[in-house]
Amino acid sequence: MKDMKAIGIDLGTTNSCVAVRHEDGTYKVITNFETRRNTTPSVVLFDEEGNLVDVGEKAKRSREAVLKPELVIYEAKRLMGRKFNSPEVQDFRKIAPFQIVSGKNGDA
């Protein structure tokens, strides 16, 4: 197992970070290619058909983020592991510009 590489992901509500553990035991945080920072905004932009358009800074600063905020998903971590009918999800639905729906198993 000494030669095994691993990837770690810190999925944050606001920003996310990814690091790689190398064979020699050292770690390297993956730098965001656009900003050269170690974190990337946890933001995803879709088009009106539901296709992925962009992520991170580009999604956050996109024209659609202003003109069509319902296409920009952010703070999705708040929904992970929560039931659609939970008070937390229902409160978030009141302020989120994007649609939050119930999955087949009742999760948000």
N, C-alpha and C positions, 0 to 999 in steps of 0.2 A: 504493500500500500504506500510505500515511501515515494514512489514515482507518480502517484496519483495527483491530478490537478483538481481544484474545486473552485466553484464560483459562488460567491455570496451576494445576495440581493437584499438591500434595505429598502423596502417599499414604504415610503413615507406618505403621509397625508398631503404634504406640500411639495416635498422633494424626494427623489429616490437616488440611491447610490449602488454601484456594482463594484465588487472587488474580485480579483483572481488570486488564488493561492498557488504559487509555483512549486515545482518539484523540490526545490531546495528549502522550502518552508517559508520563503518570503511572500509578502503580499503586495499587490499592486492595485490601487484604486483606478478604475477606468475613468479617464477624463472625458468630459462632455466635449465632443469635437467642435461644437459651435462656440461655446463660451470659455472653454479651457478650464472649467471648474470641475470639482469632484462630484457635484450633484447635478441632477437634471430635474426640472419641474415635473411633477406627477400630473401631467395634463395630456389629453389625447383629443385630437380633432378628427371628426368624421365628416364625410359629405352627406348630402340629403338621402342617398341610397344606403347609407350605413357602411361605406367603405372607408378604411383608414386613410387619412390624408397626411397627418403629421403628428409628432409627439414633442414634448419638452418645450423649450423656448419658442420654437417656431409655432407650435400650436397655441401657446399662451399669447403670443404677440400677433397672431394672425388677424387679418381683416374680419374673418368670420367670428372671432372671439367677441368682437364688438357688434357686428351686424346680425349675426345668427348665433347667439350664445347657447342656444339649445343643442348645437352641434359639438360643443366643447365640453368634454367630461373632465371633471377635477374633483378632488377630495373623495374619490371613490372608495378609498380605504375605510371611510366612515360607514360604508354599507356592507363591508365584508363580514360574513358570518352572522348577519342580522336578518331576522325575518321581516318581510315587507310590512306586516302589520305592527311592528314594534314602535313604541313612542319615538325612539331616536330617528328611525327612518321616516316616519310621518312628519316629524318636525323638520327634517332636512328637505323633504319634498316641498315644503312651503316656501323655501328660499332658493332651491336649486333651479336654474333655468332649463336644465335638461330633464327629460322624462325618466322617472324611476318606476319600474314595473315589477310585478311579482313573477318569480320563476315558477316552474311546475312544482317544485318542492316547497314553495312559500317563501323562499329567500328573496331579498331585494335584488 
